[in-house]
Amino acid sequence: MLSIPLNITPKGLEREEDIKRAVDQTIQLLLTTGQYSTPVDPQFGFVFNNLRFEMFNENEGVVFNSGDTNSSLIQGVYDKKISGSSKSINTFASELKEAITKYEKRLEGITVSMTYIREERQIYITVKGTIVSTKENYVFKQIFRVWN
């Protein structure tokens, strides 16, 4: 498994031997890459990152549509709830679960939860699953600071 970010050493590209750390790096890369920003695979990334300059509707728990000219690429995303779990299809957690399922084949039984804490202006993300090769439980946690 290559280490992310890529690091060139005298022996070639650095490799990550710890599978949990390698999966963490992949999920972190998914979270920080906006969809349609990678020409090789436009679907790679997390659509929530495309909305970083949008404003929250804290009462409804959704993101306002600013009328951006590229919004046709992310149609329907403005109806998704910020807080929720991947069990509900109308949440960003469900979108993230789809991305992880597609791009991180080393995990199975994936669940994702996102919780927005208004007072802290932060979104807590938790990804759980099982590492396929070792059958170990896997947990990844990340906090996003809200931009408005």
DSSP file with accessible surface (Angstrom, degrees, kcal/mol):
  #  RESIDUE AA STRUCTURE BP1 BP2  ACC     N-H-->O    O-->H-N    N-H-->O    O-->H-N    TCO  KAPPA ALPHA  PHI   PSI    X-CA   Y-CA   Z-CA
    1    1 A M              0   0   79      0, 0.0    15,-3.1     0, 0.0     2,-0.2   0.000 360.0 360.0 360.0 127.5    0.0    0.0    0.0
    2    2 A L  B     -A   15   0A  71     13,-0.3    13,-0.3     1,-0.1     2,-0.2  -0.477 360.0-115.1 -74.1 145.8    1.4    3.4   -1.0
    3    3 A S        -     0   0   12     11,-2.5     4,-0.2     4,-0.2    11,-0.1  -0.554  35.9-110.7 -79.6 140.8    1.7    6.0    1.7
    4    4 A I  S    S+     0   0   53     -2,-0.2     2,-0.2     2,-0.1    25,-0.0  -0.984 103.8  41.3-117.7 129.7   -0.5    9.1    1.2
    5    5 A P  S    S-     0   0  108      0, 0.0    -2,-0.1     0, 0.0    20,-0.0   0.541 110.6-110.8 -69.6 157.0    0.7   11.8    0.6
    6    6 A L        -     0   0  113     -2,-0.2     2,-0.4    -4,-0.1    -2,-0.1  -0.306  36.7-169.6 -60.2 137.2    3.2   10.2   -1.8
    7    7 A N        -     0   0   80     -4,-0.2     7,-3.1     7,-0.2     2,-0.5  -0.983  12.4-145.4-134.3 119.7    6.7   10.3   -0.5
    8    8 A I  E     +B   13   0B 136     -2,-0.4     5,-0.2     5,-0.2    -2,-0.0  -0.756  23.6 176.8 -90.3 126.1    9.6    9.4   -2.8
    9    9 A T  E >   -B   12   0B  45      3,-3.1     3,-2.3    -2,-0.5    -2,-0.0  -0.717  49.4 -94.0-116.7 171.8   12.5    7.6   -1.0
   10   10 A P  T 3  S+     0   0  143      0, 0.0     3,-0.1     0, 0.0    -2,-0.0   0.790 128.6  52.1 -58.0 -24.0   15.8    6.2   -2.3
   11   11 A K  T 3  S-     0   0  208      1,-0.3     2,-0.3     0, 0.0    -3,-0.0   0.385 123.6-100.2 -91.2   1.2   14.0    2.8   -2.5
   12   12 A G  E <  S+B    9   0B  31     -3,-2.3    -3,-3.1     3,-0.0    -1,-0.3  -0.798  79.6   2.4 115.6-156.7   11.0    4.3   -4.5
   13   13 A L  E    S-B    8   0B  75     -2,-0.3    -5,-0.2    -5,-0.2     2,-0.1  -0.468  81.8-110.8 -69.0 134.0    7.6    5.3   -3.3
   14   14 A E        -     0   0   76     -7,-3.1   -11,-2.5    -2,-0.2     2,-0.3  -0.388  32.6-146.7 -65.9 141.0    7.2    4.9    0.4
   15   15 A R  B     -A    2   0A 146    -13,-0.3     2,-0.6    -2,-0.1   -13,-0.3  -0.833   6.7-135.7-112.1 149.4    4.8    2.2    1.5
   16   16 A E        -     0   0   22    -15,-3.1     6,-0.0    -2,-0.3    -2,-0.0  -0.920  17.7-177.9-104.8 115.8    2.5    2.1    4.5
   17   17 A E        +     0   0  152     -2,-0.6     2,-0.7     1,-0.0    -1,-0.1   0.749  62.1  84.8 -85.8 -26.2    2.6   -1.3    6.2
   18   18 A D     >  -     0   0   68      1,-0.2     4,-2.2   -17,-0.1     5,-0.2  -0.684  66.2-158.2 -81.1 112.3    0.0   -0.6    8.9
   19   19 A I  H  > S+     0   0   33     -2,-0.7     4,-2.6     1,-0.2     5,-0.2   0.876  89.6  53.4 -63.4 -37.5   -3.4   -1.3    7.2
   20   20 A K  H  > S+     0   0   78      1,-0.2     4,-2.8     2,-0.2    -1,-0.2   0.945 110.5  46.9 -62.8 -44.6   -5.4    0.8    9.6
   21   21 A R  H  > S+     0   0  129      1,-0.2     4,-2.2     2,-0.2    -1,-0.2   0.890 111.7  51.9 -64.2 -37.2   -3.2    3.8    8.9
   22   22 A A  H  X S+     0   0    2     -4,-2.2     4,-1.9     2,-0.2    -2,-0.2   0.922 111.4  46.0 -65.5 -42.9   -3.4    3.2    5.2
   23   23 A V  H  X S+     0   0    0     -4,-2.6     4,-2.6     2,-0.2     5,-0.2   0.922 110.6  54.3 -65.8 -42.6   -7.2    3.0    5.3
   24   24 A D  H  X S+     0   0   38     -4,-2.8     4,-2.7     1,-0.2    -2,-0.2   0.916 107.7  50.7 -54.5 -44.3   -7.2    6.2    7.5
   25   25 A Q  H  X S+     0   0   38     -4,-2.2     4,-2.3     2,-0.2    -1,-0.2   0.893 109.8  49.4 -64.1 -39.5   -5.1    8.0    4.8
   26   26 A T  H  X S+     0   0   20     -4,-1.9     4,-2.5     2,-0.2    -1,-0.2   0.935 112.9  46.1 -65.9 -45.1   -7.6    6.9    2.0
   27   27 A I  H  X S+     0   0    0     -4,-2.6     4,-2.7     2,-0.2    -2,-0.2   0.922 111.8  52.0 -64.7 -41.3  -10.6    8.1    4.0
   28   28 A Q  H  X S+     0   0   63     -4,-2.7     4,-1.7    -5,-0.2    -1,-0.2   0.916 109.9  49.5 -60.3 -41.4   -8.8   11.4    4.8
   29   29 A L  H  X S+     0   0   62     -4,-2.3     4,-0.8     2,-0.2    -2,-0.2   0.919 110.6  50.0 -64.7 -41.6   -8.0   11.9    1.1
   30   30 A L  H >< S+     0   0    0     -4,-2.5     3,-0.7     1,-0.2    16,-0.7   0.926 110.8  50.3 -60.1 -44.7  -11.7   11.2    0.2
   31   31 A L  H 3< S+     0   0    0     -4,-2.7    -1,-0.2     1,-0.2    -2,-0.2   0.819 114.4  42.7 -64.5 -33.1  -12.9   13.7    2.8
   32   32 A T  H 3< S+     0   0   70     -4,-1.7     2,-0.5    -5,-0.2    -1,-0.2   0.462  98.6  83.5 -97.6  -0.4  -10.5   16.5    1.6
   33   33 A T  S << S-     0   0   22     -4,-0.8    13,-2.7    -3,-0.7    16,-0.2  -0.907  72.5-138.9-106.5 123.8  -11.0   16.0   -2.1
   34   34 A G    >   -     0   0    9     -2,-0.5     3,-1.2    11,-0.2    13,-0.2  -0.534  30.0-103.1 -74.7 144.1  -14.0   17.7   -3.7
   35   35 A Q  T 3  S+     0   0   27     11,-0.3     8,-0.2     1,-0.2    10,-0.1  -0.348 106.2  26.5 -63.0 151.0  -15.9   15.6   -6.3
   36   36 A Y  T 3  S+     0   0   80      6,-3.4    -1,-0.2     8,-0.3     7,-0.1   0.589  95.7  98.7  70.3  14.7  -15.1   16.6  -10.0
   37   37 A S    <   +     0   0   74     -3,-1.2    -2,-0.1     7,-0.4     6,-0.1   0.489  66.9  71.3-105.3  -4.1  -11.7   18.0   -9.0
   38   38 A T    >   -     0   0   43      6,-0.3     3,-0.7     3,-0.2     6,-0.2  -0.919  64.4-162.5-115.9 105.3   -9.7   14.9  -10.1
   39   39 A P  T 3  S+     0   0  122      0, 0.0    -1,-0.1     0, 0.0    -2,-0.0   0.840  88.3  58.2 -57.8 -34.4   -9.6   14.5  -13.9
   40   40 A V  T 3  S+     0   0  142      1,-0.3    -2,-0.0     2,-0.1     0, 0.0   0.888 130.8   6.2 -64.4 -38.6   -8.5   10.9  -13.7
   41   41 A D    X   -     0   0   52     -3,-0.7     3,-2.0     1,-0.1    -1,-0.3  -0.707  66.9-172.6-146.2  88.6  -11.7   10.0  -11.7
   42   42 A P  T 3  S+     0   0   57      0, 0.0    -6,-3.4     0, 0.0    -5,-0.3   0.770  85.2  60.9 -57.2 -25.3  -14.1   12.9  -11.4
   43   43 A Q  T 3  S+     0   0   80     -8,-0.2     2,-0.1    -7,-0.1     4,-0.1   0.696  79.8 106.8 -76.1 -17.2  -16.3   10.8   -8.9
   44   44 A F    <   +     0   0   33     -3,-2.0    -7,-0.4    -6,-0.2    -8,-0.3  -0.386  65.3  38.8 -65.3 135.9  -13.4   10.5   -6.4
   45   45 A G  S    S-     0   0    0    -10,-0.1     2,-0.5    -2,-0.1   -11,-0.2  -0.674  92.0 -67.9 121.3-173.7  -13.9   12.6   -3.4
   46   46 A F    >   -     0   0    1    -13,-2.7     3,-1.7   -16,-0.7     4,-0.4  -0.974  29.0-143.9-123.2 121.5  -16.7   13.7   -1.0
   47   47 A V  G >  S+     0   0    5     -2,-0.5     3,-1.4     1,-0.3     4,-0.5   0.775  95.7  71.3 -59.5 -25.9  -19.4   16.1   -2.4
   48   48 A F  G >  S+     0   0    2      1,-0.3     3,-1.5     2,-0.2    -1,-0.3   0.864  90.6  60.7 -59.3 -33.3  -19.6   17.9    1.0
   49   49 A N  G X  S+     0   0   30     -3,-1.7     3,-1.0     1,-0.3    -1,-0.3   0.741  92.9  65.1 -68.4 -21.2  -16.2   19.4    0.2
   50   50 A N  G <  S+     0   0   54     -3,-1.4     3,-0.3    -4,-0.4    -1,-0.3   0.688  98.1  56.8 -69.5 -17.8  -17.6   21.0   -2.9
   51   51 A L  G X   +     0   0    0     -3,-1.5     3,-2.3    -4,-0.5    -1,-0.2   0.174  65.6 121.8-100.8  18.7  -19.8   23.1   -0.6
   52   52 A R  T <  S+     0   0  119     -3,-1.0    -1,-0.2     1,-0.3    -2,-0.1   0.699  78.2  44.9 -63.2 -18.5  -17.1   24.7    1.5
   53   53 A F  T 3  S+     0   0  171     -3,-0.3    -1,-0.3     2,-0.1     2,-0.1   0.311  94.8 100.3-105.8   9.7  -18.2   28.3    0.6
   54   54 A E  S <  S-     0   0   11     -3,-2.3     2,-0.4     1,-0.0    93,-0.1  -0.382  71.7-116.1 -86.0 170.9  -21.9   27.7    1.1
   55   55 A M        -     0   0  112      9,-0.3     9,-3.4    -2,-0.1     2,-0.2  -0.860  21.4-122.1-112.4 145.7  -23.9   28.7    4.1
   56   56 A F  E     -C   63   0C  10     -2,-0.4     2,-0.8     7,-0.2     7,-0.2  -0.584   3.4-145.9 -80.4 144.7  -25.7   26.4    6.6
   57   57 A N  E  >> -C   62   0C  34      5,-3.1     4,-1.9    -2,-0.2     5,-1.3  -0.905  22.1-173.1-100.9  94.6  -29.4   26.6    7.3
   58   58 A E  T  45S+     0   0   52     -2,-0.8    -1,-0.1     1,-0.2    60,-0.1   0.792  77.3  55.7 -66.8 -28.0  -29.0   25.7   10.9
   59   59 A N  T  45S+     0   0  133      1,-0.2    -1,-0.2    -3,-0.1    -2,-0.0   0.893 118.4  32.2 -70.5 -39.2  -32.7   25.4   11.6
   60   60 A E  T  45S-     0   0  113     -3,-0.2    -2,-0.2     2,-0.1    -1,-0.2   0.608 103.2-128.7 -91.0 -16.9  -33.3   22.9    8.8
   61   61 A G  T  <5S+     0   0   21     -4,-1.9    21,-2.8     1,-0.3    22,-0.3   0.823  71.0 106.7  72.5  31.0  -29.9   21.2    9.1
   62   62 A V  E   <S-C   57   0C  22     -5,-1.3    -5,-3.1    19,-0.2     2,-0.4  -0.757  73.3 -99.9-129.1 178.5  -29.1   21.6    5.4
   63   63 A V  E     -C   56   0C   2     17,-0.4    -7,-0.2    14,-0.3     2,-0.1  -0.853  36.4-119.6-104.2 135.0  -26.8   23.7    3.2
   64   64 A F        -     0   0  102     -9,-3.4     2,-0.7    -2,-0.4    -9,-0.3  -0.471  23.5-121.2 -68.9 145.9  -28.2   26.8    1.3
   65   65 A N        -     0   0   89     -2,-0.1    -1,-0.1     1,-0.1   -11,-0.0  -0.781  21.9-169.1 -88.6 116.7  -28.0   26.7   -2.5
   66   66 A S        -     0   0   79     -2,-0.7    -1,-0.1     1,-0.0    -2,-0.0   0.497  43.6-112.9 -84.3  -4.4  -26.0   29.8   -3.5
   67   67 A G        -     0   0   54      1,-0.2    -2,-0.1     2,-0.0    -1,-0.0   0.739  49.3-179.3  78.8  22.9  -26.9   29.3   -7.2
   68   68 A D    >   -     0   0   66      1,-0.1     3,-1.9     2,-0.1     4,-0.2  -0.240  35.2-124.3 -55.3 141.4  -23.3   28.5   -8.2
   69   69 A T  T 3  S+     0   0  123      1,-0.3     3,-0.5     2,-0.1    -1,-0.1   0.754 110.3  53.7 -64.7 -22.7  -23.0   27.8  -11.9
   70   70 A N  T >  S+     0   0   96      1,-0.2     3,-1.8     2,-0.1     4,-0.5   0.360  75.4 104.7 -90.7   5.6  -21.5   24.4  -11.3
   71   71 A S  G X   +     0   0   31     -3,-1.9     3,-0.8     1,-0.3     6,-0.2   0.717  63.7  73.4 -64.9 -17.3  -24.4   23.3   -9.0
   72   72 A S  G >  S+     0   0   89     -3,-0.5     3,-1.0     1,-0.2    -1,-0.3   0.816  91.1  59.2 -64.7 -26.3  -25.8   21.1  -11.8
   73   73 A L  G <  S+     0   0   85     -3,-1.8    -1,-0.2     1,-0.2    -2,-0.2   0.790 113.5  36.2 -68.4 -28.5  -22.9   18.7  -11.1
   74   74 A I  G X  S+     0   0   17     -3,-0.8     3,-1.9    -4,-0.5     4,-0.3  -0.140  84.8 165.9-118.9  38.3  -24.0   18.3   -7.5
   75   75 A Q  T <   +     0   0  169     -3,-1.0    -3,-0.1     1,-0.2    -4,-0.0  -0.220  65.4  21.0 -56.8 138.1  -27.8   18.4   -8.1
   76   76 A G  T >  S+     0   0   36      1,-0.0     3,-1.2     4,-0.0    -1,-0.2   0.269  89.8 108.4  88.4 -10.5  -29.9   17.2   -5.1
   77   77 A V  G X   +     0   0    5     -3,-1.9     3,-1.3     1,-0.2   -14,-0.3   0.788  66.8  67.0 -72.4 -23.0  -27.1   17.8   -2.6
   78   78 A Y  G 3  S+     0   0   25     -4,-0.3    -1,-0.2     1,-0.3   -15,-0.2   0.590  95.4  57.1 -76.3  -7.1  -28.9   20.8   -1.1
   79   79 A D  G <  S+     0   0  109     -3,-1.2    -1,-0.3   -17,-0.1     2,-0.2   0.510  85.1 105.7 -94.1  -7.7  -31.7   18.6    0.2
   80   80 A K  S <  S-     0   0   30     -3,-1.3   -17,-0.4    -4,-0.2    11,-0.3  -0.492  72.2-120.1 -80.0 144.0  -29.3   16.4    2.2
   81   81 A K  B     -d   91   0D  80      9,-2.7    11,-2.2    -2,-0.2    12,-0.4  -0.574   7.6-147.1 -81.8 141.8  -29.1   16.7    6.0
   82   82 A I  S    S+     0   0    2    -21,-2.8     2,-0.4    -2,-0.2    11,-0.1   0.935  86.8  51.3 -73.4 -48.5  -25.8   17.6    7.6
   83   83 A S  S    S+     0   0   53    -22,-0.3     2,-0.3    32,-0.1    32,-0.2  -0.735  84.6  80.2 -91.7 139.8  -26.4   15.5   10.7
   84   84 A G  E     -E  114   0E  29     30,-3.1    30,-2.9    -2,-0.4     2,-0.3  -0.924  66.6 -85.5 156.2-177.0  -27.4   11.9   10.4
   85   85 A S  E >   -E  113   0E  45     -2,-0.3     3,-1.6    28,-0.2     9,-0.3  -0.770  37.2-107.1-119.4 167.1  -26.2    8.4    9.7
   86   86 A S  T 3  S+     0   0   11     26,-2.5    27,-0.1    -2,-0.3     5,-0.1   0.580 110.2  77.3 -70.5  -6.5  -25.6    6.4    6.5
   87   87 A K  T 3  S+     0   0  181     25,-0.3     2,-0.5     1,-0.1    -1,-0.3   0.753  87.2  66.7 -73.0 -23.1  -28.8    4.4    7.3
   88   88 A S  S X  S-     0   0   59     -3,-1.6     3,-0.6     1,-0.1     6,-0.4  -0.878  75.7-151.8-100.5 125.9  -30.8    7.4    6.0
   89   89 A I  T 3  S+     0   0  141     -2,-0.5     2,-0.2     1,-0.3    -1,-0.1   0.694  87.2  68.0 -73.6 -16.1  -30.3    8.0    2.3
   90   90 A N  T 3  S+     0   0   71    -10,-0.1    -9,-2.7     4,-0.1     2,-0.3  -0.148  86.9  89.4 -97.9  40.8  -31.0   11.8    2.5
   91   91 A T  B <> S-d   81   0D   5     -3,-0.6     4,-1.3   -11,-0.3    -9,-0.2  -0.917  80.4-123.7-132.2 158.6  -27.8   12.6    4.5
   92   92 A F  H  > S+     0   0    0    -11,-2.2     4,-2.5    -2,-0.3     5,-0.2   0.801 112.5  65.1 -68.3 -27.2  -24.2   13.5    3.7
   93   93 A A  H  > S+     0   0    0    -12,-0.4     4,-2.5     1,-0.2    -7,-0.3   0.901  99.9  50.6 -61.2 -38.7  -23.2   10.5    5.8
   94   94 A S  H  > S+     0   0   10     -6,-0.4     4,-2.2    -9,-0.3    -1,-0.2   0.901 108.9  51.5 -65.2 -40.1  -24.9    8.3    3.2
   95   95 A E  H  X S+     0   0   45     -4,-1.3     4,-1.9     2,-0.2    -2,-0.2   0.912 111.0  48.0 -61.4 -43.7  -22.9   10.1    0.5
   96   96 A L  H  X S+     0   0    0     -4,-2.5     4,-2.8     2,-0.2     5,-0.2   0.913 108.6  53.5 -66.0 -40.9  -19.7    9.5    2.4
   97   97 A K  H  X S+     0   0   73     -4,-2.5     4,-2.9     1,-0.2     5,-0.2   0.927 108.0  51.4 -59.5 -43.1  -20.5    5.8    2.9
   98   98 A E  H  X S+     0   0  120     -4,-2.2     4,-2.1     1,-0.2    -1,-0.2   0.917 111.2  47.5 -59.1 -44.0  -21.0    5.4   -0.8
   99   99 A A  H  X S+     0   0   10     -4,-1.9     4,-2.5     2,-0.2     5,-0.2   0.928 113.8  46.4 -64.8 -44.4  -17.6    7.0   -1.6
  100  100 A I  H  X S+     0   0    0     -4,-2.8     4,-2.6     1,-0.2    -2,-0.2   0.926 111.9  51.4 -65.0 -42.9  -15.8    4.9    1.0
  101  101 A T  H  < S+     0   0   63     -4,-2.9    -1,-0.2    -5,-0.2    -2,-0.2   0.899 114.2  44.7 -60.3 -39.2  -17.6    1.7   -0.2
  102  102 A K  H  < S+     0   0  105     -4,-2.1    -2,-0.2    -5,-0.2    -1,-0.2   0.902 126.0  27.2 -72.1 -41.1  -16.5    2.5   -3.8
  103  103 A Y  H  < S+     0   0   50     -4,-2.5     2,-0.5     1,-0.2    -2,-0.2   0.585 113.2  59.7-105.6 -10.8  -12.9    3.4   -3.1
  104  104 A E    ><  +     0   0    4     -4,-2.6     3,-1.3    -5,-0.2    -1,-0.2  -0.739  51.5 166.9-122.3  84.0  -11.9    1.6    0.0
  105  105 A K  T 3   +     0   0  147     -2,-0.5    -1,-0.1     1,-0.3    27,-0.1   0.536  66.8  77.2 -75.7  -6.3  -12.3   -2.1   -0.7
  106  106 A R  T 3  S+     0   0   62     -3,-0.1    26,-2.7    26,-0.1     2,-0.3   0.539  89.9  68.5 -81.4  -3.9  -10.3   -3.1    2.5
  107  107 A L  E <   + F   0 131E  11     -3,-1.3     2,-0.3    24,-0.2    24,-0.2  -0.888  58.4 178.8-115.0 148.1  -13.4   -2.3    4.6
  108  108 A E  E     + F   0 130E  79     22,-2.2    22,-2.5    -2,-0.3    -2,-0.0  -0.917  63.4  34.8-137.0 164.4  -16.7   -4.0    4.9
  109  109 A G  E    S-     0   0E  64     -2,-0.3     2,-0.2    20,-0.2    -1,-0.1   0.885  81.1-173.1  61.0  40.9  -19.8   -3.4    6.9
  110  110 A I  E     +     0   0E   9     -3,-0.1     2,-0.3    19,-0.1    19,-0.2  -0.436  14.5 175.9 -76.0 133.6  -19.3    0.3    6.7
  111  111 A T  E     - F   0 128E  59     17,-2.5    17,-2.8    -2,-0.2     2,-0.4  -0.982   8.1-165.3-131.0 147.5  -21.4    2.8    8.7
  112  112 A V  E     - F   0 127E   3     -2,-0.3   -26,-2.5    15,-0.2     2,-0.4  -0.993   4.8-173.6-133.1 138.2  -21.0    6.6    8.8
  113  113 A S  E     -EF  85 126E  41     13,-2.5    13,-2.6    -2,-0.4     2,-0.4  -0.988   3.0-169.3-130.0 143.4  -22.4    9.2   11.1
  114  114 A M  E     -EF  84 125E   0    -30,-2.9   -30,-3.1    -2,-0.4     2,-0.4  -1.000   4.9-173.8-129.5 130.8  -22.1   12.9   10.9
  115  115 A T  E     - F   0 124E  66      9,-2.3     9,-3.1    -2,-0.4     2,-0.6  -0.987  11.3-153.5-129.8 121.5  -23.2   15.2   13.8
  116  116 A Y  E     - F   0 123E  29     -2,-0.4     2,-0.7     7,-0.2     7,-0.2  -0.836   4.9-161.4 -94.7 123.7  -23.2   19.0   13.6
  117  117 A I  E  >> - F   0 122E  47      5,-2.8     4,-1.5    -2,-0.6     5,-1.4  -0.912   1.7-163.7-106.0 104.9  -22.8   20.7   16.9
  118  118 A R  T  45S+     0   0  110     -2,-0.7     3,-0.3     1,-0.2    -1,-0.2   0.891  85.8  53.0 -57.5 -45.1  -24.1   24.3   16.4
  119  119 A E  T  45S+     0   0  163      1,-0.2    -1,-0.2     2,-0.1    -2,-0.0   0.833 117.8  37.3 -63.5 -32.9  -22.5   25.7   19.6
  120  120 A E  T  45S-     0   0   83     -3,-0.4    -1,-0.2     2,-0.2    -2,-0.2   0.605  99.5-136.6 -91.0 -16.2  -19.1   24.4   18.6
  121  121 A R  T  <5 +     0   0   78     -4,-1.5    25,-3.0    -3,-0.3     2,-0.3   0.905  63.8 122.2  57.0  43.8  -19.6   25.1   14.8
  122  122 A Q  E   < -FG 117 145E  47     -5,-1.4    -5,-2.8    23,-0.2     2,-0.5  -0.969  57.5-141.4-135.3 151.9  -18.1   21.7   14.1
  123  123 A I  E     -FG 116 144E   0     21,-2.8    21,-3.0    -2,-0.3     2,-0.5  -0.970  16.0-151.0-114.3 124.3  -19.1   18.5   12.3
  124  124 A Y  E     -FG 115 143E  75     -9,-3.1    -9,-2.3    -2,-0.5     2,-0.5  -0.849  12.5-166.2 -96.7 125.3  -18.1   15.2   13.9
  125  125 A I  E     -FG 114 142E   1     17,-3.3    17,-2.3    -2,-0.5     2,-0.4  -0.948   6.8-177.2-115.2 131.1  -17.6   12.4   11.5
  126  126 A T  E     -FG 113 141E  24    -13,-2.6   -13,-2.5    -2,-0.5     2,-0.5  -0.998   4.2-171.0-129.5 127.7  -17.3    8.7   12.5
  127  127 A V  E     -FG 112 140E   0     13,-2.8    13,-2.6    -2,-0.4     2,-0.3  -0.978   9.8-179.2-116.0 129.0  -16.7    5.8   10.1
  128  128 A K  E     +FG 111 139E 110    -17,-2.8   -17,-2.5    -2,-0.5     2,-0.3  -0.935  18.6 117.8-126.5 152.3  -16.9    2.3   11.4
  129  129 A G  E     - G   0 138E   8      9,-1.9     9,-2.9    -2,-0.3     2,-0.4  -0.954  55.0 -81.8-178.7-163.4  -16.4   -1.0    9.7
  130  130 A T  E     -FG 108 137E  34    -22,-2.5   -22,-2.2    -2,-0.3     2,-0.5  -0.992  34.5-121.3-129.0 133.4  -14.4   -4.2    9.6
  131  131 A I  E  >  -F  107   0E   3      5,-2.8     4,-2.5    -2,-0.4     5,-0.4  -0.634  24.1-144.6 -73.3 121.3  -11.0   -4.6    8.0
  132  132 A V  T  4 S+     0   0   54    -26,-2.7    -1,-0.2    -2,-0.5   -25,-0.1   0.908  91.4  46.1 -57.3 -47.9  -11.5   -7.4    5.4
  133  133 A S  T  4 S+     0   0   88    -27,-0.3    -1,-0.2     1,-0.2   -26,-0.1   0.814 127.9  23.9 -72.1 -29.1   -8.1   -9.1    5.7
  134  134 A T  T  4 S-     0   0   60     -3,-0.2    -1,-0.2     2,-0.1    -2,-0.2   0.543  90.9-133.0-111.8 -12.0   -7.9   -9.1    9.5
  135  135 A K     <  +     0   0  128     -4,-2.5     2,-0.2     1,-0.2    -3,-0.1   0.656  55.8 148.7  62.5  18.6  -11.5   -9.0   10.5
  136  136 A E        -     0   0  113     -5,-0.4    -5,-2.8     1,-0.1    -1,-0.2  -0.555  55.2-104.6 -79.4 147.2  -10.6   -6.3   13.1
  137  137 A N  E     -G  130   0E 143     -7,-0.2     2,-0.4    -2,-0.2    -7,-0.2  -0.453  37.7-153.6 -67.2 144.2  -13.0   -3.6   14.0
  138  138 A Y  E     +G  129   0E   2     -9,-2.9    -9,-1.9    -2,-0.1     2,-0.4  -0.975  16.2 177.9-126.5 135.0  -12.2   -0.3   12.4
  139  139 A V  E     -G  128   0E  60     -2,-0.4     2,-0.4   -11,-0.2   -11,-0.2  -0.996   3.1-177.6-137.6 132.8  -13.0    3.2   13.6
  140  140 A F  E     -G  127   0E  15    -13,-2.6   -13,-2.8    -2,-0.4     2,-0.4  -0.997   6.5-170.9-127.8 132.9  -12.1    6.6   12.0
  141  141 A K  E     +G  126   0E 147     -2,-0.4     2,-0.3   -15,-0.2   -15,-0.2  -0.979   8.6 169.1-128.2 140.4  -13.0    9.9   13.5
  142  142 A Q  E     -G  125   0E  52    -17,-2.3   -17,-3.3    -2,-0.4     2,-0.5  -0.992  20.5-148.0-146.4 146.6  -12.6   13.4   12.0
  143  143 A I  E     -G  124   0E  75     -2,-0.3     2,-0.5   -19,-0.2   -19,-0.2  -0.979   9.7-159.6-119.6 128.1  -13.8   16.8   13.0
  144  144 A F  E     -G  123   0E  31    -21,-3.0   -21,-2.8    -2,-0.5     2,-0.4  -0.916  15.0-137.1-103.1 131.7  -14.7   19.5   10.3
  145  145 A R  E     -G  122   0E 163     -2,-0.5   -23,-0.2   -23,-0.2     2,-0.2  -0.725  26.8-117.7 -84.3 132.3  -14.7   23.1   11.4
  146  146 A V        -     0   0    9    -25,-3.0    -1,-0.0    -2,-0.4   -94,-0.0  -0.491  15.8-143.8 -74.8 142.3  -17.7   24.9    9.9
  147  147 A W              0   0   81     -2,-0.2    -1,-0.1   -93,-0.1   -92,-0.0   0.465 360.0 360.0 -89.7  -6.9  -16.8   27.8    7.6
  148  148 A N              0   0   57    -27,-0.1    -2,-0.1     0, 0.0   -93,-0.0  -0.641 360.0 360.0-111.8 360.0  -19.5   30.3    8.3
